[in-house]
Amino acid sequence: MARKAVRVPSCDDCFFRRNLLCALPEPAPCATFRPYHPDGLRPPQQLRFVFRADRRTRAAWAFPTAQEQAALHA
């Protein structure tokens, strides 16, 4: 099974470096690294929220009823 080659980001791939906005002298990507895109700076892509159908008909755990609590403390 062939694995995809993981591309390591470099400062040359950074939006800030390409637009001459980076003031850091280090050649390695920093915590503010954002991938360069011709359309400009984009926020990182987030996971999509997907609703799942509720499959359970009864809760796995529930609070005791008032009568069960009274019996415990009686």
PDB file of N, CA, C and O in Angstrom:
ATOM      1  N   MET A   1       0.839  -1.168   0.000  1.00  0.00           N
ATOM      2  CA  MET A   1       0.000   0.000   0.000  1.00  0.00           C
ATOM      3  C   MET A   1       0.888   1.236   0.000  1.00  0.00           C
ATOM      4  O   MET A   1       1.741   1.377   0.876  1.00  0.00           O
ATOM      5  N   ALA A   2       0.708   2.119  -0.948  1.00  0.00           N
ATOM      6  CA  ALA A   2       1.537   3.315  -1.061  1.00  0.00           C
ATOM      7  C   ALA A   2       0.982   4.423  -0.178  1.00  0.00           C
ATOM      8  O   ALA A   2      -0.227   4.648  -0.128  1.00  0.00           O
ATOM      9  N   ARG A   3       1.870   5.102   0.507  1.00  0.00           N
ATOM     10  CA  ARG A   3       1.477   6.227   1.352  1.00  0.00           C
ATOM     11  C   ARG A   3       1.696   7.517   0.598  1.00  0.00           C
ATOM     12  O   ARG A   3       2.610   7.630  -0.219  1.00  0.00           O
ATOM     13  N   LYS A   4       0.848   8.488   0.882  1.00  0.00           N
ATOM     14  CA  LYS A   4       1.031   9.804   0.288  1.00  0.00           C
ATOM     15  C   LYS A   4       2.201  10.496   0.962  1.00  0.00           C
ATOM     16  O   LYS A   4       2.392  10.380   2.173  1.00  0.00           O
ATOM     17  N   ALA A   5       2.969  11.202   0.184  1.00  0.00           N
ATOM     18  CA  ALA A   5       4.076  11.952   0.753  1.00  0.00           C
ATOM     19  C   ALA A   5       3.516  13.180   1.453  1.00  0.00           C
ATOM     20  O   ALA A   5       2.774  13.965   0.864  1.00  0.00           O
ATOM     21  N   VAL A   6       3.881  13.330   2.710  1.00  0.00           N
ATOM     22  CA  VAL A   6       3.407  14.460   3.486  1.00  0.00           C
ATOM     23  C   VAL A   6       4.307  15.646   3.188  1.00  0.00           C
ATOM     24  O   VAL A   6       5.525  15.583   3.362  1.00  0.00           O
ATOM     25  N   ARG A   7       3.692  16.719   2.740  1.00  0.00           N
ATOM     26  CA  ARG A   7       4.454  17.913   2.398  1.00  0.00           C
ATOM     27  C   ARG A   7       4.621  18.768   3.646  1.00  0.00           C
ATOM     28  O   ARG A   7       3.641  19.169   4.274  1.00  0.00           O
ATOM     29  N   VAL A   8       5.851  19.037   3.991  1.00  0.00           N
ATOM     30  CA  VAL A   8       6.156  19.850   5.160  1.00  0.00           C
ATOM     31  C   VAL A   8       6.090  21.320   4.753  1.00  0.00           C
ATOM     32  O   VAL A   8       6.762  21.722   3.803  1.00  0.00           O
ATOM     33  N   PRO A   9       5.286  22.136   5.459  1.00  0.00           N
ATOM     34  CA  PRO A   9       5.198  23.548   5.089  1.00  0.00           C
ATOM     35  C   PRO A   9       6.509  24.277   5.350  1.00  0.00           C
ATOM     36  O   PRO A   9       7.236  23.961   6.292  1.00  0.00           O
ATOM     37  N   SER A  10       6.793  25.238   4.518  1.00  0.00           N
ATOM     38  CA  SER A  10       7.984  26.057   4.709  1.00  0.00           C
ATOM     39  C   SER A  10       7.564  27.516   4.724  1.00  0.00           C
ATOM     40  O   SER A  10       6.422  27.841   4.400  1.00  0.00           O
ATOM     41  N   CYS A  11       8.475  28.390   5.095  1.00  0.00           N
ATOM     42  CA  CYS A  11       8.169  29.820   5.137  1.00  0.00           C
ATOM     43  C   CYS A  11       7.812  30.351   3.752  1.00  0.00           C
ATOM     44  O   CYS A  11       7.078  31.332   3.635  1.00  0.00           O
ATOM     45  N   ASP A  12       8.322  29.717   2.713  1.00  0.00           N
ATOM     46  CA  ASP A  12       8.008  30.170   1.357  1.00  0.00           C
ATOM     47  C   ASP A  12       6.549  29.897   0.987  1.00  0.00           C
ATOM     48  O   ASP A  12       6.030  30.478   0.034  1.00  0.00           O
ATOM     49  N   ASP A  13       5.888  29.015   1.739  1.00  0.00           N
ATOM     50  CA  ASP A  13       4.482  28.713   1.504  1.00  0.00           C
ATOM     51  C   ASP A  13       3.552  29.572   2.362  1.00  0.00           C
ATOM     52  O   ASP A  13       2.333  29.424   2.289  1.00  0.00           O
ATOM     53  N   CYS A  14       4.115  30.461   3.167  1.00  0.00           N
ATOM     54  CA  CYS A  14       3.341  31.248   4.119  1.00  0.00           C
ATOM     55  C   CYS A  14       2.798  32.528   3.467  1.00  0.00           C
ATOM     56  O   CYS A  14       3.495  33.191   2.699  1.00  0.00           O
ATOM     57  N   PHE A  15       1.550  32.857   3.786  1.00  0.00           N
ATOM     58  CA  PHE A  15       0.915  34.070   3.278  1.00  0.00           C
ATOM     59  C   PHE A  15       1.703  35.313   3.682  1.00  0.00           C
ATOM     60  O   PHE A  15       1.925  36.205   2.863  1.00  0.00           O
ATOM     61  N   PHE A  16       2.121  35.371   4.936  1.00  0.00           N
ATOM     62  CA  PHE A  16       2.817  36.556   5.441  1.00  0.00           C
ATOM     63  C   PHE A  16       4.186  36.741   4.777  1.00  0.00           C
ATOM     64  O   PHE A  16       4.575  37.866   4.467  1.00  0.00           O
ATOM     65  N   ARG A  17       4.908  35.654   4.561  1.00  0.00           N
ATOM     66  CA  ARG A  17       6.230  35.738   3.928  1.00  0.00           C
ATOM     67  C   ARG A  17       6.098  36.174   2.470  1.00  0.00           C
ATOM     68  O   ARG A  17       6.869  37.006   1.994  1.00  0.00           O
ATOM     69  N   ARG A  18       5.117  35.610   1.766  1.00  0.00           N
ATOM     70  CA  ARG A  18       4.942  35.944   0.345  1.00  0.00           C
ATOM     71  C   ARG A  18       4.524  37.392   0.126  1.00  0.00           C
ATOM     72  O   ARG A  18       4.840  37.979  -0.909  1.00  0.00           O
ATOM     73  N   ASN A  19       3.817  37.971   1.093  1.00  0.00           N
ATOM     74  CA  ASN A  19       3.356  39.352   0.971  1.00  0.00           C
ATOM     75  C   ASN A  19       4.253  40.326   1.740  1.00  0.00           C
ATOM     76  O   ASN A  19       3.871  41.470   1.988  1.00  0.00           O
ATOM     77  N   LEU A  20       5.446  39.860   2.111  1.00  0.00           N
ATOM     78  CA  LEU A  20       6.447  40.670   2.814  1.00  0.00           C
ATOM     79  C   LEU A  20       5.907  41.258   4.113  1.00  0.00           C
ATOM     80  O   LEU A  20       6.213  42.399   4.460  1.00  0.00           O
ATOM     81  N   LEU A  21       5.103  40.476   4.825  1.00  0.00           N
ATOM     82  CA  LEU A  21       4.532  40.906   6.096  1.00  0.00           C
ATOM     83  C   LEU A  21       5.179  40.200   7.284  1.00  0.00           C
ATOM     84  O   LEU A  21       4.855  40.508   8.431  1.00  0.00           O
ATOM     85  N   CYS A  22       6.082  39.265   7.030  1.00  0.00           N
ATOM     86  CA  CYS A  22       6.725  38.507   8.101  1.00  0.00           C
ATOM     87  C   CYS A  22       7.933  39.278   8.621  1.00  0.00           C
ATOM     88  O   CYS A  22       8.766  39.753   7.850  1.00  0.00           O
ATOM     89  N   ALA A  23       8.009  39.392   9.940  1.00  0.00           N
ATOM     90  CA  ALA A  23       9.127  40.094  10.555  1.00  0.00           C
ATOM     91  C   ALA A  23      10.052  39.148  11.311  1.00  0.00           C
ATOM     92  O   ALA A  23      10.977  39.598  11.986  1.00  0.00           O
ATOM     93  N   LEU A  24       9.813  37.851  11.207  1.00  0.00           N
ATOM     94  CA  LEU A  24      10.619  36.882  11.952  1.00  0.00           C
ATOM     95  C   LEU A  24      11.813  36.428  11.118  1.00  0.00           C
ATOM     96  O   LEU A  24      11.676  36.168   9.922  1.00  0.00           O
ATOM     97  N   PRO A  25      12.978  36.333  11.745  1.00  0.00           N
ATOM     98  CA  PRO A  25      14.177  35.925  11.003  1.00  0.00           C
ATOM     99  C   PRO A  25      14.312  34.404  10.838  1.00  0.00           C
ATOM    100  O   PRO A  25      15.123  33.952  10.030  1.00  0.00           O
ATOM    101  N   GLU A  26      13.537  33.607  11.584  1.00  0.00           N
ATOM    102  CA  GLU A  26      13.685  32.156  11.509  1.00  0.00           C
ATOM    103  C   GLU A  26      13.231  31.632  10.148  1.00  0.00           C
ATOM    104  O   GLU A  26      12.232  32.104   9.606  1.00  0.00           O
ATOM    105  N   PRO A  27      13.952  30.666   9.596  1.00  0.00           N
ATOM    106  CA  PRO A  27      13.554  30.100   8.303  1.00  0.00           C
ATOM    107  C   PRO A  27      12.470  29.016   8.431  1.00  0.00           C
ATOM    108  O   PRO A  27      11.919  28.575   7.423  1.00  0.00           O
ATOM    109  N   ALA A  28      12.170  28.595   9.643  1.00  0.00           N
ATOM    110  CA  ALA A  28      11.170  27.545   9.852  1.00  0.00           C
ATOM    111  C   ALA A  28       9.792  28.164  10.057  1.00  0.00           C
ATOM    112  O   ALA A  28       9.695  29.286  10.555  1.00  0.00           O
ATOM    113  N   PRO A  29       8.718  27.453   9.683  1.00  0.00           N
ATOM    114  CA  PRO A  29       7.368  27.979   9.897  1.00  0.00           C
ATOM    115  C   PRO A  29       7.103  28.221  11.385  1.00  0.00           C
ATOM    116  O   PRO A  29       7.534  27.448  12.241  1.00  0.00           O
ATOM    117  N   CYS A  30       6.394  29.293  11.667  1.00  0.00           N
ATOM    118  CA  CYS A  30       6.108  29.654  13.059  1.00  0.00           C
ATOM    119  C   CYS A  30       4.649  29.363  13.388  1.00  0.00           C
ATOM    120  O   CYS A  30       3.930  28.782  12.575  1.00  0.00           O
ATOM    121  N   ALA A  31       4.215  29.764  14.570  1.00  0.00           N
ATOM    122  CA  ALA A  31       2.844  29.508  15.007  1.00  0.00           C
ATOM    123  C   ALA A  31       1.826  30.324  14.219  1.00  0.00           C
ATOM    124  O   ALA A  31       0.646  29.975  14.205  1.00  0.00           O
ATOM    125  N   THR A  32       2.247  31.391  13.571  1.00  0.00           N
ATOM    126  CA  THR A  32       1.319  32.221  12.803  1.00  0.00           C
ATOM    127  C   THR A  32       1.257  31.814  11.337  1.00  0.00           C
ATOM    128  O   THR A  32       0.680  32.539  10.527  1.00  0.00           O
ATOM    129  N   PHE A  33       1.836  30.675  10.978  1.00  0.00           N
ATOM    130  CA  PHE A  33       1.849  30.210   9.593  1.00  0.00           C
ATOM    131  C   PHE A  33       0.434  30.094   9.049  1.00  0.00           C
ATOM    132  O   PHE A  33      -0.426  29.474   9.675  1.00  0.00           O
ATOM    133  N   ARG A  34       0.191  30.686   7.895  1.00  0.00           N
ATOM    134  CA  ARG A  34      -1.072  30.542   7.166  1.00  0.00           C
ATOM    135  C   ARG A  34      -0.712  30.231   5.720  1.00  0.00           C
ATOM    136  O   ARG A  34       0.130  30.916   5.140  1.00  0.00           O
ATOM    137  N   PRO A  35      -1.324  29.224   5.130  1.00  0.00           N
ATOM    138  CA  PRO A  35      -0.983  28.867   3.754  1.00  0.00           C
ATOM    139  C   PRO A  35      -1.297  30.010   2.792  1.00  0.00           C
ATOM    140  O   PRO A  35      -2.300  30.710   2.933  1.00  0.00           O
ATOM    141  N   TYR A  36      -0.422  30.175   1.823  1.00  0.00           N
ATOM    142  CA  TYR A  36      -0.625  31.215   0.812  1.00  0.00           C
ATOM    143  C   TYR A  36      -1.694  30.766  -0.164  1.00  0.00           C
ATOM    144  O   TYR A  36      -1.735  29.603  -0.565  1.00  0.00           O
ATOM    145  N   HIS A  37      -2.560  31.699  -0.543  1.00  0.00           N
ATOM    146  CA  HIS A  37      -3.571  31.440  -1.557  1.00  0.00           C
ATOM    147  C   HIS A  37      -3.741  32.715  -2.367  1.00  0.00           C
ATOM    148  O   HIS A  37      -3.742  33.802  -1.790  1.00  0.00           O
ATOM    149  N   PRO A  38      -3.882  32.621  -3.672  1.00  0.00           N
ATOM    150  CA  PRO A  38      -4.010  33.817  -4.503  1.00  0.00           C
ATOM    151  C   PRO A  38      -5.202  34.704  -4.129  1.00  0.00           C
ATOM    152  O   PRO A  38      -5.164  35.911  -4.365  1.00  0.00           O
ATOM    153  N   ASP A  39      -6.253  34.125  -3.551  1.00  0.00           N
ATOM    154  CA  ASP A  39      -7.421  34.910  -3.157  1.00  0.00           C
ATOM    155  C   ASP A  39      -7.190  35.707  -1.884  1.00  0.00           C
ATOM    156  O   ASP A  39      -8.015  36.551  -1.534  1.00  0.00           O
ATOM    157  N   GLY A  40      -6.111  35.466  -1.196  1.00  0.00           N
ATOM    158  CA  GLY A  40      -5.813  36.197   0.031  1.00  0.00           C
ATOM    159  C   GLY A  40      -5.834  35.296   1.246  1.00  0.00           C
ATOM    160  O   GLY A  40      -5.838  34.069   1.143  1.00  0.00           O
ATOM    161  N   LEU A  41      -5.847  35.935   2.389  1.00  0.00           N
ATOM    162  CA  LEU A  41      -5.808  35.215   3.658  1.00  0.00           C
ATOM    163  C   LEU A  41      -7.176  34.602   3.938  1.00  0.00           C
ATOM    164  O   LEU A  41      -8.194  35.293   3.894  1.00  0.00           O
ATOM    165  N   ARG A  42      -7.193  33.318   4.223  1.00  0.00           N
ATOM    166  CA  ARG A  42      -8.430  32.606   4.527  1.00  0.00           C
ATOM    167  C   ARG A  42      -8.321  31.987   5.907  1.00  0.00           C
ATOM    168  O   ARG A  42      -7.234  31.588   6.324  1.00  0.00           O
ATOM    169  N   PRO A  43      -9.443  31.900   6.625  1.00  0.00           N
ATOM    170  CA  PRO A  43      -9.394  31.194   7.909  1.00  0.00           C
ATOM    171  C   PRO A  43      -9.213  29.700   7.666  1.00  0.00           C
ATOM    172  O   PRO A  43      -9.594  29.201   6.608  1.00  0.00           O
ATOM    173  N   PRO A  44      -8.636  28.974   8.633  1.00  0.00           N
ATOM    174  CA  PRO A  44      -8.481  27.533   8.457  1.00  0.00           C
ATOM    175  C   PRO A  44      -9.843  26.863   8.303  1.00  0.00           C
ATOM    176  O   PRO A  44     -10.822  27.284   8.919  1.00  0.00           O
ATOM    177  N   GLN A  45      -9.900  25.830   7.488  1.00  0.00           N
ATOM    178  CA  GLN A  45     -11.150  25.127   7.258  1.00  0.00           C
ATOM    179  C   GLN A  45     -11.524  24.350   8.508  1.00  0.00           C
ATOM    180  O   GLN A  45     -10.687  23.665   9.096  1.00  0.00           O
ATOM    181  N   GLN A  46     -12.771  24.458   8.908  1.00  0.00           N
ATOM    182  CA  GLN A  46     -13.249  23.781  10.105  1.00  0.00           C
ATOM    183  C   GLN A  46     -14.057  22.549   9.722  1.00  0.00           C
ATOM    184  O   GLN A  46     -14.534  22.418   8.595  1.00  0.00           O
ATOM    185  N   LEU A  47     -14.197  21.654  10.689  1.00  0.00           N
ATOM    186  CA  LEU A  47     -14.987  20.456  10.471  1.00  0.00           C
ATOM    187  C   LEU A  47     -16.457  20.831  10.340  1.00  0.00           C
ATOM    188  O   LEU A  47     -16.923  21.787  10.961  1.00  0.00           O
ATOM    189  N   ARG A  48     -17.166  20.086   9.544  1.00  0.00           N
ATOM    190  CA  ARG A  48     -18.601  20.326   9.388  1.00  0.00           C
ATOM    191  C   ARG A  48     -19.353  19.618  10.506  1.00  0.00           C
ATOM    192  O   ARG A  48     -18.998  18.512  10.913  1.00  0.00           O
ATOM    193  N   PHE A  49     -20.396  20.275  10.994  1.00  0.00           N
ATOM    194  CA  PHE A  49     -21.229  19.686  12.031  1.00  0.00           C
ATOM    195  C   PHE A  49     -22.354  18.915  11.350  1.00  0.00           C
ATOM    196  O   PHE A  49     -23.132  19.489  10.588  1.00  0.00           O
ATOM    197  N   VAL A  50     -22.440  17.626  11.624  1.00  0.00           N
ATOM    198  CA  VAL A  50     -23.434  16.779  10.991  1.00  0.00           C
ATOM    199  C   VAL A  50     -24.335  16.210  12.082  1.00  0.00           C
ATOM    200  O   VAL A  50     -23.858  15.607  13.044  1.00  0.00           O
ATOM    201  N   PHE A  51     -25.633  16.406  11.925  1.00  0.00           N
ATOM    202  CA  PHE A  51     -26.581  15.834  12.872  1.00  0.00           C
ATOM    203  C   PHE A  51     -26.771  14.359  12.560  1.00  0.00           C
ATOM    204  O   PHE A  51     -26.917  13.969  11.401  1.00  0.00           O
ATOM    205  N   ARG A  52     -26.767  13.556  13.592  1.00  0.00           N
ATOM    206  CA  ARG A  52     -27.024  12.136  13.423  1.00  0.00           C
ATOM    207  C   ARG A  52     -28.426  11.828  13.942  1.00  0.00           C
ATOM    208  O   ARG A  52     -28.911  12.469  14.874  1.00  0.00           O
ATOM    209  N   ALA A  53     -29.048  10.867  13.344  1.00  0.00           N
ATOM    210  CA  ALA A  53     -30.367  10.453  13.817  1.00  0.00           C
ATOM    211  C   ALA A  53     -30.232   9.835  15.196  1.00  0.00           C
ATOM    212  O   ALA A  53     -29.316   9.052  15.445  1.00  0.00           O
ATOM    213  N   ASP A  54     -31.138  10.184  16.085  1.00  0.00           N
ATOM    214  CA  ASP A  54     -31.093   9.647  17.442  1.00  0.00           C
ATOM    215  C   ASP A  54     -31.536   8.189  17.401  1.00  0.00           C
ATOM    216  O   ASP A  54     -32.689   7.896  17.086  1.00  0.00           O
ATOM    217  N   ARG A  55     -30.636   7.291  17.713  1.00  0.00           N
ATOM    218  CA  ARG A  55     -30.921   5.856  17.618  1.00  0.00           C
ATOM    219  C   ARG A  55     -31.403   5.273  18.941  1.00  0.00           C
ATOM    220  O   ARG A  55     -32.080   4.244  18.964  1.00  0.00           O
ATOM    221  N   ARG A  56     -31.052   5.935  20.039  1.00  0.00           N
ATOM    222  CA  ARG A  56     -31.438   5.388  21.335  1.00  0.00           C
ATOM    223  C   ARG A  56     -32.887   5.724  21.648  1.00  0.00           C
ATOM    224  O   ARG A  56     -33.358   6.830  21.381  1.00  0.00           O
ATOM    225  N   THR A  57     -33.564   4.775  22.203  1.00  0.00           N
ATOM    226  CA  THR A  57     -34.937   5.030  22.622  1.00  0.00           C
ATOM    227  C   THR A  57     -34.977   5.305  24.118  1.00  0.00           C
ATOM    228  O   THR A  57     -35.943   5.875  24.626  1.00  0.00           O
ATOM    229  N   ARG A  58     -33.928   4.900  24.817  1.00  0.00           N
ATOM    230  CA  ARG A  58     -33.872   5.105  26.254  1.00  0.00           C
ATOM    231  C   ARG A  58     -32.460   5.533  26.625  1.00  0.00           C
ATOM    232  O   ARG A  58     -31.489   5.044  26.048  1.00  0.00           O
ATOM    233  N   ALA A  59     -32.344   6.436  27.576  1.00  0.00           N
ATOM    234  CA  ALA A  59     -31.041   6.931  27.993  1.00  0.00           C
ATOM    235  C   ALA A  59     -30.252   5.816  28.671  1.00  0.00           C
ATOM    236  O   ALA A  59     -30.824   4.938  29.316  1.00  0.00           O
ATOM    237  N   ALA A  60     -28.941   5.864  28.518  1.00  0.00           N
ATOM    238  CA  ALA A  60     -28.090   4.863  29.149  1.00  0.00           C
ATOM    239  C   ALA A  60     -28.019   5.093  30.660  1.00  0.00           C
ATOM    240  O   ALA A  60     -27.774   4.159  31.423  1.00  0.00           O
ATOM    241  N   TRP A  61     -28.234   6.336  31.086  1.00  0.00           N
ATOM    242  CA  TRP A  61     -28.192   6.662  32.499  1.00  0.00           C
ATOM    243  C   TRP A  61     -29.189   7.766  32.744  1.00  0.00           C
ATOM    244  O   TRP A  61     -29.315   8.679  31.928  1.00  0.00           O
ATOM    245  N   ALA A  62     -29.898   7.702  33.850  1.00  0.00           N
ATOM    246  CA  ALA A  62     -30.884   8.732  34.171  1.00  0.00           C
ATOM    247  C   ALA A  62     -30.832   9.009  35.666  1.00  0.00           C
ATOM    248  O   ALA A  62     -30.408   8.162  36.453  1.00  0.00           O
ATOM    249  N   PHE A  63     -31.268  10.201  36.046  1.00  0.00           N
ATOM    250  CA  PHE A  63     -31.351  10.533  37.465  1.00  0.00           C
ATOM    251  C   PHE A  63     -32.444   9.697  38.110  1.00  0.00           C
ATOM    252  O   PHE A  63     -33.438   9.360  37.467  1.00  0.00           O
ATOM    253  N   PRO A  64     -32.257   9.360  39.389  1.00  0.00           N
ATOM    254  CA  PRO A  64     -33.317   8.599  40.064  1.00  0.00           C
ATOM    255  C   PRO A  64     -34.578   9.459  40.235  1.00  0.00           C
ATOM    256  O   PRO A  64     -34.511  10.685  40.324  1.00  0.00           O
ATOM    257  N   THR A  65     -35.689   8.797  40.276  1.00  0.00           N
ATOM    258  CA  THR A  65     -36.954   9.516  40.459  1.00  0.00           C
ATOM    259  C   THR A  65     -37.023  10.036  41.893  1.00  0.00           C
ATOM    260  O   THR A  65     -36.199   9.673  42.732  1.00  0.00           O
ATOM    261  N   ALA A  66     -38.006  10.886  42.167  1.00  0.00           N
ATOM    262  CA  ALA A  66     -38.179  11.440  43.511  1.00  0.00           C
ATOM    263  C   ALA A  66     -38.461  10.334  44.519  1.00  0.00           C
ATOM    264  O   ALA A  66     -37.970  10.375  45.647  1.00  0.00           O
ATOM    265  N   GLN A  67     -39.254   9.347  44.111  1.00  0.00           N
ATOM    266  CA  GLN A  67     -39.570   8.243  45.018  1.00  0.00           C
ATOM    267  C   GLN A  67     -38.314   7.419  45.336  1.00  0.00           C
ATOM    268  O   GLN A  67     -38.125   7.000  46.478  1.00  0.00           O
ATOM    269  N   GLU A  68     -37.455   7.185  44.331  1.00  0.00           N
ATOM    270  CA  GLU A  68     -36.223   6.430  44.568  1.00  0.00           C
ATOM    271  C   GLU A  68     -35.262   7.209  45.465  1.00  0.00           C
ATOM    272  O   GLU A  68     -34.587   6.609  46.300  1.00  0.00           O
ATOM    273  N   GLN A  69     -35.187   8.518  45.312  1.00  0.00           N
ATOM    274  CA  GLN A  69     -34.332   9.326  46.185  1.00  0.00           C
ATOM    275  C   GLN A  69     -34.853   9.308  47.612  1.00  0.00           C
ATOM    276  O   GLN A  69     -34.068   9.208  48.555  1.00  0.00           O
ATOM    277  N   ALA A  70     -36.166   9.406  47.783  1.00  0.00           N
ATOM    278  CA  ALA A  70     -36.770   9.381  49.121  1.00  0.00           C
ATOM    279  C   ALA A  70     -36.493   8.053  49.790  1.00  0.00           C
ATOM    280  O   ALA A  70     -36.214   8.009  50.988  1.00  0.00           O
ATOM    281  N   ALA A  71     -36.567   6.961  49.031  1.00  0.00           N
ATOM    282  CA  ALA A  71     -36.307   5.646  49.604  1.00  0.00           C
ATOM    283  C   ALA A  71     -34.856   5.498  50.036  1.00  0.00           C
ATOM    284  O   ALA A  71     -34.569   4.812  51.017  1.00  0.00           O
ATOM    285  N   LEU A  72     -33.934   6.139  49.309  1.00  0.00           N
ATOM    286  CA  LEU A  72     -32.521   6.068  49.677  1.00  0.00           C
ATOM    287  C   LEU A  72     -32.229   6.790  50.988  1.00  0.00           C
ATOM    288  O   LEU A  72     -31.387   6.349  51.770  1.00  0.00           O
ATOM    289  N   HIS A  73     -32.914   7.881  51.222  1.00  0.00           N
ATOM    290  CA  HIS A  73     -32.642   8.708  52.399  1.00  0.00           C
ATOM    291  C   HIS A  73     -33.616   8.466  53.548  1.00  0.00           C
ATOM    292  O   HIS A  73     -33.555   9.162  54.562  1.00  0.00           O
ATOM    293  N   ALA A  74     -34.488   7.517  53.410  1.00  0.00           N
ATOM    294  CA  ALA A  74     -35.472   7.256  54.482  1.00  0.00           C
ATOM    295  C   ALA A  74     -34.872   6.375  55.545  1.00  0.00           C
ATOM    296  O   ALA A  74     -35.541   6.045  56.524  1.00  0.00           O
TER     297      ALA A  74
END
